Amino acid sequence: MSALRHQFVAGVCPYSRYNSHMHKPDRIEPGPGQESVWDYPRPPEIQSCSAKIEIVFNDSPILTTTRSFRILETSHPPTFYLPYEDFAAGVLVSSLRRSFCEWKGQAAYFDIEVDSKRAFEAAWGYPNPVEGFAALKDHVAVYAHIMDACYVDGELVRAQQGDFYGGWITSNVVGPFKGPAGTQFW
């Protein structure tokens, strides 16, 4: 058997950065009151959330709500989906960008604008989510790293690393988290 064929049979694709023998990170054990993202399911789960969520952009509060949903997916910090109607009037501006999620369907993006300062494609939502995620209709998620600040129950959020993911990290969630370089295939 050729060496190349042997690599494929052994589960190693020589043309891919991901091989089945690549090391996955050690799970951090959660402490009291904490969750591990490695206990989250795949496919993801949707949970109703009554935590107080606040977002500030261009020194202006643009959202305060206690009516959100969390999406929980293996290796990701929670992504919070927030009701359109709880955003300050006029801050969400439709964008032409679209993407597709294998679990939730086609996403539409929004710019966030306050007093002529605009954060491009800073939020996204699912206008017609697939069955199982129907509750996300009329909700959007926001990239925390683009905002001045995002808070969950008064705690300043850290943004999930990476240019695609929108998870929010708080002290009650432990990783390691997907997003930094080298974690694409976790």
C-alpha positions, 0 to 999 in steps of 0.5 A: 500500500502506498504511503499516501493511501496508508495515511487515508486509511489511518484516518489522516488526510495529508491535505488537511490541517485537521487530522484525526490524531490532532490533540484536542484541549483538556477540558477545564473543570467547572467550579461551583456555579460554572458551566463547561462549554465541553458539556454543551451539546452538538447540535446546539441547544436553545435556552430561555434566559432572564439575565439582565443584558446591556449593550453600550455603543458609541457611549450610548446604551443601545439595549437593556433586556431580561428577555433573551435566548442563549445558544449553547454549543460544544466548545463555544461560549454562549451566544445571546440572541436579543429581541429586536424590539428591546434595542434603541430605535433606529440602531439596527440597520439592515446589511446585505450580508447573508450567511448560512448555519447548518443548525439555524438556517440563513442569517441576515446581518445588521450594522449598528449605528448611533449618532453617525458612528456605524459598526458594520455587520455587528449583529445577525439574526435568523428572519426565518429560522429552521424548526427547533430554533423558531424562537430566534425569529425577531432576535439578533446576536451581537459581536461583543468585540465591536461594541464599547461594552456588553454586560450579563447581570452587570458583568463585563463580557469578554468576546469569543476570539476569532472573526466569525464566532459571537460567543460571550464569555463570563466568569460562570463559563469555562473552556477552553473556547473554540475561536483562536488560531488552531481551533477551527476543527475542534 
